[in-house]
Amino acid sequence: MIIVGNVYLSDDIAEQYFVCELSACKGACCVEGDAGAPLEEAECETIAQLLPTVRPYLSQEALEVIEAQGTHTIDQEGDLSTPILPTGECVYAFRDEKGQLKCAFEQAYYEGKSDFKKPVSCHLYPIRITRYDEFDAVNYHRWEICKPACAHGSALRVPLYRFLKEPLIRKYGKRWYDELCRIIELQFGVSHTEDSGQKTSQS
């Protein structure tokens, strides 16, 4: 286990290699599963405010679900999440010309229409955070659909915490992330110095 402040991380975050391979999975994490993306309370307000911005990317079916359920919902475990279509697809996902699922919020972000990239839970995937009263538990979510990402990350030698550098800093801050890197280097006895050519953040 790796402990940084009040965050407890599984060793997988240092030991596993991972780089998303969208050409292989087609964004399946936006479809698979039994609930939408987990949301933080503050994100619900942001998503509601951005609905007019992302509306052009969404299908009519998605808009009808949002009209009926709202811009966010409560999942079976009582947590805030994005609504989903009957097929399981997140209402904020859309398919591009290659058939890959993309996030409407991320598309708007890259087009300079907002400064909200996407829900932080999506940004952090494939790790999931479980909140307790006194600490956060950070664990790697293993999923069959991510096998190509594991193979790609292994080929590039990009450990999970390096791939997730941007969202981890977004979640916990730069100072926290620097301390994570320092502890991993000491605890595992290796240096994961980033090569300039490595892809270490999600697209």
Helices and strands as residue ranges (DSSP letters): E 2-4, E 7-9, H 12-15, H 22-25, G 28-30, H 41-54, G 55-57, H 60-69, E 73-74, E 80-81, E 93-95, E 101-103, H 104-110, H 120-124, E 127-131, E 136-140, G 144-146, H 147-156, H 160-163, H 165-172, H 174-188
